[in-house]
Amino acid sequence: MNAIDKDLLIERFDLSEAGPIPNNQRLPVLVYRGVMGWSDSAHAFERLFQRNGWTRSWRNGLYDFHHFHSTAHEVLGIATGSVRARIGGDSGPVLDLNMGDVILLPAGTGHKSEGSSDDLLIVGAYDAGRDWDLRRGAEDELNEVRANIAALADPGRDPVTGQPLDS
């Protein structure tokens, strides 16, 4: 185990399908609190995720509309600032994510920003560098995205600890 594993606070959210947002019926959303906390958190998140098999990283914010990915699991690290993120669709929980926090979004999990600080910077990455799609929950795509999610392998390793990921 590495230093990040010690006393790590992890919150778990099991989400049901929410209308055209399928969420993920096998895997929970995981929120890791206070993983990073220094001035070069963006670079540190990129290195951490890559070391644990989560690649194709990017830096940006969080869209202000519900969206999800049906072909890839996604991890987001809050490098600077904060965001109020709604997960799981319109009736899903709202999470306050702050600098240093990480959220693991299994394929199909709806997510959007409901407001953020001006200095928000997120580092995102995908399990095994998978190709991702951008879905907004169109009713006519629901069967296709369910099939994509069902065919997708579970993540190989936890993006934060590097340990095998338990569902």
C-alpha positions as CSV (number, residue, x, y, z in Angstrom):
1,M,0.0,0.0,0.0
2,N,1.2,3.5,-0.7
3,A,0.8,6.6,1.5
4,I,-2.5,7.6,-0.2
5,D,-4.2,4.5,1.1
6,K,-3.8,5.4,4.8
7,D,-6.9,6.8,6.4
8,L,-8.5,7.5,3.0
9,L,-12.1,8.5,3.3
10,I,-14.2,6.9,0.5
11,E,-17.9,7.5,0.0
12,R,-20.0,5.0,-2.1
13,F,-23.1,5.7,-4.1
14,D,-25.2,2.9,-5.7
15,L,-27.4,4.5,-8.3
16,S,-30.5,3.1,-10.0
17,E,-31.4,3.9,-13.6
18,A,-33.0,7.4,-13.8
19,G,-35.1,7.7,-16.9
20,P,-32.8,8.0,-19.9
21,I,-29.7,8.1,-17.7
22,P,-28.7,4.4,-17.3
23,N,-26.2,4.8,-14.5
24,N,-24.3,1.6,-13.7
25,Q,-26.0,-1.4,-12.1
26,R,-22.8,-3.3,-11.4
27,L,-20.4,-0.6,-10.0
28,P,-20.9,2.2,-7.5
29,V,-19.7,5.8,-7.8
30,L,-16.8,6.3,-5.4
31,V,-15.7,9.6,-4.0
32,Y,-12.3,9.9,-2.4
33,R,-11.8,12.9,-0.1
34,G,-8.6,14.8,0.3
35,V,-6.4,12.7,-2.0
36,M,-4.2,15.7,-3.0
37,G,-3.7,19.0,-1.5
38,W,-0.7,20.9,-2.9
39,S,-0.1,23.4,-5.6
40,D,0.8,21.0,-8.4
41,S,-2.2,18.7,-7.9
42,A,-3.1,18.6,-11.6
43,H,0.3,17.1,-12.5
44,A,0.2,14.8,-9.5
45,F,-3.3,13.6,-10.5
46,E,-2.1,12.9,-14.0
47,R,0.8,10.8,-12.7
48,L,-1.3,9.0,-10.1
49,F,-4.0,8.0,-12.6
50,Q,-1.5,6.9,-15.2
51,R,0.5,4.8,-12.7
52,N,-2.8,3.0,-11.9
53,G,-3.8,2.4,-15.5
54,W,-6.1,5.4,-16.0
55,T,-4.8,7.2,-19.1
56,R,-5.8,9.6,-21.9
57,S,-5.9,12.4,-19.3
58,W,-7.3,15.8,-19.9
59,R,-7.7,19.1,-18.0
60,N,-10.9,21.2,-18.0
61,G,-14.1,21.8,-16.0
62,L,-17.4,19.9,-15.8
63,Y,-20.2,20.4,-18.3
64,D,-23.4,22.0,-16.9
65,F,-25.6,19.4,-18.6
66,H,-26.2,15.8,-17.7
67,H,-24.0,13.5,-19.7
68,F,-22.3,10.1,-19.4
69,H,-20.0,7.8,-21.2
70,S,-21.2,4.3,-22.2
71,T,-17.9,3.0,-23.5
72,A,-15.5,4.0,-20.7
73,H,-15.2,4.4,-17.0
74,E,-14.0,7.9,-16.0
75,V,-12.1,9.3,-13.1
76,L,-12.1,13.0,-12.2
77,G,-9.6,14.7,-9.8
78,I,-10.3,18.2,-8.5
79,A,-6.9,19.9,-9.0
80,T,-8.1,23.4,-8.0
81,G,-11.3,25.0,-6.9
82,S,-14.6,23.3,-6.2
83,V,-17.7,22.1,-7.9
84,R,-21.2,21.1,-7.0
85,A,-21.7,18.0,-9.1
86,R,-25.0,16.2,-9.5
87,I,-24.7,12.5,-10.3
88,G,-27.2,10.0,-11.5
89,G,-29.7,12.3,-13.2
90,D,-32.1,15.0,-12.1
91,S,-33.1,13.3,-8.8
92,G,-29.6,12.1,-8.0
93,P,-27.4,13.4,-5.1
94,V,-25.5,16.6,-5.3
95,L,-21.9,16.3,-4.2
96,D,-19.6,19.1,-3.1
97,L,-16.2,18.2,-4.5
98,N,-13.2,20.3,-3.4
99,M,-9.6,20.6,-4.3
100,G,-7.9,17.2,-3.7
101,D,-11.1,15.1,-4.1
102,V,-11.5,12.3,-6.7
103,I,-14.7,10.9,-8.1
104,L,-14.9,7.6,-10.0
105,L,-17.7,7.5,-12.5
106,P,-18.5,4.0,-13.8
107,A,-19.7,3.9,-17.4
108,G,-23.3,5.1,-17.7
109,T,-23.2,7.4,-14.6
110,G,-24.8,10.7,-15.3
111,H,-23.0,13.8,-14.1
112,K,-23.1,17.5,-14.4
113,S,-22.0,20.7,-12.8
114,E,-24.5,22.7,-10.8
115,G,-22.0,25.5,-10.1
116,S,-18.3,25.8,-9.5
117,S,-15.6,28.2,-8.3
118,D,-13.9,30.4,-10.9
119,D,-10.7,28.5,-10.4
120,L,-12.1,25.0,-11.0
121,L,-9.6,22.7,-12.8
122,I,-10.4,19.0,-13.2
123,V,-8.1,16.3,-14.4
124,G,-9.9,13.4,-16.0
125,A,-8.8,10.0,-17.3
126,Y,-10.2,6.7,-18.5
127,D,-9.7,3.2,-17.4
128,A,-7.1,1.5,-19.7
129,G,-7.2,4.6,-21.9
130,R,-10.5,3.4,-23.5
131,D,-12.2,5.5,-26.2
132,W,-15.2,7.4,-24.7
133,D,-18.4,8.6,-26.1
134,L,-20.5,11.6,-24.9
135,R,-24.1,10.8,-24.3
136,R,-26.9,13.1,-23.0
137,G,-29.6,10.5,-22.2
138,A,-31.5,10.4,-25.4
139,E,-34.4,7.9,-25.1
140,D,-33.8,6.4,-28.5
141,E,-30.2,5.5,-27.5
142,L,-31.0,3.8,-24.2
143,N,-30.9,0.2,-25.5
144,E,-27.6,0.9,-27.3
145,V,-25.9,2.4,-24.2
146,R,-27.2,-0.3,-21.9
147,A,-25.6,-2.9,-24.3
148,N,-22.3,-0.8,-24.4
149,I,-22.2,-0.7,-20.6
150,A,-23.0,-4.4,-20.2
151,A,-20.2,-5.3,-22.6
152,L,-17.6,-3.1,-20.9
153,A,-15.1,-4.8,-18.6
154,D,-14.9,-3.5,-15.0
155,P,-11.9,-1.3,-14.3
156,G,-8.8,-3.3,-13.6
157,R,-7.4,-1.1,-10.8
158,D,-8.6,1.6,-8.4
159,P,-7.4,4.9,-9.9
160,V,-6.3,6.2,-6.5
161,T,-4.9,3.2,-4.6
162,G,-3.9,1.0,-7.6
163,Q,-5.4,-2.0,-5.8
164,P,-7.9,-4.3,-7.6
165,L,-11.2,-2.5,-7.7
166,D,-14.0,-4.3,-5.8
167,S,-17.6,-3.8,-6.9
